[in-house]
């Protein structure tokens, strides 16, 4: 499920607030609710969000999650606020809307923020890669199969954890198109951290029920890692 939030711009000093500031805004909504443990949870948090988009007078953004309860609590907390501060920007809520995406072929999934994929050390031998580091970010110089394997493994791991049940794994994606690699420097707790991600298109000509279910979940969670920082936010585009 998705929650579209529309803002009236009151003061805007930054054109596009960084993911960390939007994440901080979300966590401020969780205080004094049962969602607050998400802030310290080291595992998956099962939500993702877009960056701000729109014109000079009005901005929008979308937060998505497979948990309807999560989104309802977020909406309730937002509606209680007269003004919203994100970084140096100040906004006023003008509208909220819940909606779902329809998973119907022919289908094209596009990334609106980079997908982060890290390969752990226990996979180095399998992929015939050597590194002195405990993990490495997928980059286009590595085989696409590594990206795809790790992405699908990440989706199934999140699905099993969220639903607390086993599921037989299967190939999810049919046709993928690499667009570009992106390095994102973010400031976290006064430290500069560089995340390396990539932008893609995922195309489907036909989708069976089990693929539709897992895709719906993955789209609601976000693709790859660091979804609660806004990475891996995807949207649908009808194939012409």
N, C-alpha and C positions, 0 to 999 in steps of 0.2 A: 504494500500500500504506500501511497505518497501523500504528502501534505504540501500544498502550494501556499506560500505565504507572500502577501503583497504588502509593501511598505510605501508610505509617503515619505519622501526625503525631506528632512528638516535641516540637516547640516551634513555636508559630505566633504571631508578633507582628503580621503583616500579613494581613488577610483575603483579599486578592487581589493578589498580586505583579504589578507592571507588566510589560508586554511586554519591556521592555529587560532586566529582571532574568532573565526566562526565556531570552531570547536569550543573555545572558551565561553562563547555566548550560550551554546547548548548546555554545557555543564552547569552554567549559572542557573538554568531553568530547573535542574534536577535537585537543587538544594531543598532539603526538608520533604523529599518525596522518596518512595521506595526505589526510584531509579538511581539514587545517589551512589550506591555501590559501583555503578558503571564507571565512575571516575577513577577508581583505584583498581578496577578489574584488569588483569594482565592478559586475559584471553580475549576472544572476539566479543565485540559490543553490539553487533547486529544492527547497525544503522549507517547511513551514508548521506551526503548532502551535496548539492551543487554549489557553485559560487554565486554571488549576487549577479543578476543580469537585469537589463531594462534601461530606461532612459534617465534623464537628469532629475525628473520630478518624481518618478516612481521606480522602485526596485522590487525584484522578486527573487525568491530562491525556493528550492525544493528539498525537503528532507524525506528520506524513504527508509522503510524498515519492514521486515516480515511480521513484526509485532504491532497489531492494531492498538493494543493497550498503550504501548510506548508512545505512538504518535498522538493518541488522544490526550495523554498526560502532558506532552509537549504543547499541544494546542491550548489546553486549559491554562497552562502557566503563561503562555504568550498573551492570551486574552486578558489576563489580570494586569498586564503592564501597560501604562499609558504611553511610555516611550521606550524604545529599544536602542541600546548603544552597542555598536560593533566596532571595535578599535576606536578610531577618532570620529566615527560617523554616528549620526543620530537620526533615528527613524520613528515613524508612527505607524502602527498596524492599520491597514485599510481593509484587508480581507483575508480569510482563510478558506481553503477548499481541500477536501479529501478526494482522492481519485485513485483508480487502478489502471495499469497499463494492460492492454489486450495483447496476449501472445498469440499472434495469428500469422501463418505464412502466406505469401513470401515475406520474409522479415529481415531487417537489417538493424543490428545493434551497434550504436556508435559510442565511443568513449568521449565524455565531455571533460574528464579530468584523467590524468595519467594513471595507468595500472601499475602498481608496485608489485614486483615478484622477486623474492629473494630465494636463493638456492642454498639449503643448509649443507653443512660439511658432510653429513652422512650420505649425501647424494653425489658427492664429487667423483667417487670411483665409478658409479653407474653411468654418469655422463662423461667420464673420461676428461675431467677438468681438474686442474691443480691450482690451489690458492693457499696462501699463508694465512688467510683470514677465515673466521668461523663460518662465514656465508658470503655470498656475492649477489649483487643485483643483476637481473637479466638485462643484457644489452644486445643490440642487433648483430654483434659479431659472434654471438653464440647461436646454436641451432634453434629455430622456432619451436621444434619439438620439445625442447626443455621448457620454454615458456608455457606451451600448451599443457604439458604434463603437470607442471606445478600449479597452473591456474585451475585445472580440473580437480586436482587433489585438494586444493584450498577450498573449493566450492563444496565438495563432498564432506570435508572435515567440518565445515561450518554447519552444513545441513544436519549432519548426525548430532552435533552438539546442541543445536537449537531445538530439534525435534526429539532429542533423547531416544533415538531409535537407529537401528542398522539399516543400511540400504546398499544394495549391490551396485557397485560402481560401473559406469559404462562411458564410452566416448560421448561427450556433450556436443562439441562444436563440429560444424560441417565444413565451412569455408571461412578462413580468416585472412585479413589483409592488414599487414603492418603499415602504419602511416609515418610515424617518426618517434625518435627517442627524445626524452626531455629530462633535464637536470633541474631540480627545484631546490634552491637554497631557502631554508626556513629558519627562523629564530625561535628556539625553544628553550625556555628558562635561561635566557640571555646567552645561550650557546648557538652557534650557527651549525645547522645540520643540513647536509645535501642528500636529497632523495632522488634516485634515478628511476624513472618510469617510462612508459611507452603508450602511444595512442594507436587504436586499432578500429577495424570494422569486422563484425561477425555476421555472416549471412546464412540464412536458412531457406531452403526451398520447400521442405516438408518437416513437420514436427509431430512426433508421437506424444502420447500422454505423459510418459515418464520424463521425456526431455522437456516438455512444456512446464511440468511441475518444478523441475530442478532449475530451469531458466528463470521462472518467475521468482523463485527464492533468491537466486544469485543477483538478479536485477534489483530486488528490494534491499539486499545487503550491501551491494557494491562488489565489483570484481577485484580480486587480488587482496593485498594487504593494506593496512592503515586506512580502512574505510571510515573510521570515526574521525579522521582528519580531512575527509572529503576526497580521498584518492579512490579511483576506480568507480566514480559515478558515471553511469551509462544511461542512455535513452534509446528509444525505438524510432526507427525511420522506415516508413513503408517503402518497399522496393518498387521502383517504377517499371 
